[in-house]
Amino acid sequence: MPDPVPQDKLKRILEAGRLAPSAGSIQPWHFIVVFDKGKREILAKGGRYAKFLSQAPLVIVGCGNKKLSPNWNVVDTAIAMQNMVIAAVGEGLGTCWVGSFKEEKVKELLKIPEQFSVIALLAVGYAREKLDLTAKVAHLIRKRKKIEKIISLDEFGTSFVEQP
């Protein structure tokens, strides 16, 4: 059984999402915190890369209101969820952003109204002591790109040189 996330930490994580910026300050999001083990097990069956969701003590499901903000709900909800990721790390927790799910099944399971889209699932908990072998290999193969490969100066493809 995974260690539970203390309520005070969870509140600070959710508050970080609530305070996120959004286009026109519309805040077109709604978040569902899933503690229920049975529901987390169903979510874990929803996609190839979601199997571990049943092992996390909680999953935050980020929903964007497509009627309230048809053009920006996805970006705004993603920004709020990224704020939660940063806050969780600051609280000593681990997270994993999950996009591997079947939206209609998630909506049915969690009774999400029609005007909302499921944007992403966020597993939150304490990092496992031992990573499995697959994760270790993936981290060796997919190293972080060097900054020179992802940053340009003034226009795409122009070498970035740090300014004094």
N, C-alpha and C positions, 0 to 999 in steps of 0.2 A: 504494500500500500504506500503510495507516495506521501511525503510530508505535506500537510495542508499549508496553504498560503494564509498567513495571518490577516485578519480583517483590516487592520490598520494599513498594511502594505497594499492590499487590494484596493482600498479606498483611495490611496494616493495614486495608484496606477490608473484607476478609472477617472479620477479628477484630472490627470494629465491629458487624457483623451477629451474630456469635456472642455478643457481650456484651449484646445487646438484651434488654429485659425481655419476659417472656411470662407468661400466666396460669398461676399455680401453678408457675412456673419449669419448665414442661414442655418448652419449646423444641421445638415440633413442626415444625421446619423442616429442610429439606435444600437445599443450593445446588449447582448444577452450573455450573462455569465452562467455557464453550464457547470454545475457541481455534480449533478446526478450521474452516477456511474453508468447506469443503463443507457442514458442518452449519450454519454461520451463514447460508450462502446458502439453505439449505432453510428455516430459521427466517424469513428475510426474505420468503419467498414465502407465509408462513402467514397474513398479514393485510394489509389495505389500508394500515395505518399502520406496517408493520414492514419496509418495503422497504430501509431504510438499515442494517439489522442486519448485512448482509454487509460493510459498510464499517467497522464498529467493530472494533477489535482483539480485543475479547472481549465475550461476553454472559453475564451471570449469570442463570440460570433459578432462580427461587425456587419451591420446592415445599412445600406444607403437608401434614402427616400428619393426615388426617381421622379415622383410627381412634384415634390417640393423643390428639387433642384435637378432637372433633367440633364443638364450639361456638366455639372460638377460634383454630383453626389459620390461618385466613385473616388475621385481624387481627394475630396474633402474627408471622406471616411477613412481612406488610406492614410492621410496625414494624421488623423486622430489616433489611428491604431499604431502608427509609428511612434507617436508621442508615448503611447502606452508601453511599447517595447523599450524605449529609452528609460522610462520611469521604472520599469520592472528590473532592468539591469542595475539601475541605481539602488534598488532595494535588495540587491544580491540574488535576484532570481534569474532563471533562464527562460527564454521564450523561443517559439518556433512559429513562423508565419506559414500558414497552410492554405494553399489554393486548390488542393486536390479534394474536391467534394462535388456532389450532385446537388445543385441548388434546390431543385424541387423537393428532394427528400429532406434537406435541411429545413426548408420552409414548412413542410408538413410536420416534421418532428417537433419543431419549436413554435408552431402556430404563428408564423410570421405573416403579416398582412401583405396583400397583393402589391401595394405601392412601394414595398421595400425589395431591394435586391440584396442577396448575400454577397458581400464583397470579399471577405476572407475570414478564416478561423485563426485564432491565436492561442496556442498552447502556452500555459504559464505554470511554472513550478520551479523546483530546485534542480539544477543540472545533475545528471546522473554521474556517479563517481567514476564509472568506467564507461567509455564510449564503446559501442560495439565495433567489430572489426571493419564493417562496411563504412561506418562513419570515419574511422581513422584513415582508411585508404582514400576516401573522397576528399578529405582535408589535405592529404599529400598531393593528390592529383590536381585539385582545383585550388591553387594558391591564389591569394588576393593579387590583383593586377597592380603593377607599379603605377604610381601617380602620373608619370609621364605618358602612360598609355591611355589614360582616361580624361586628361585635362589638356585643353588647348588655350592659347592666348589670343584673344580678340577674334579669332575665327577658327573654324574646325580645321584641324590638321597642322596648325602652327604650333611649333614646340613651345611648351610652357617652361619658363625659367622663373624661379622664385624671385620676387622683387624684394629689395632690401627694406 
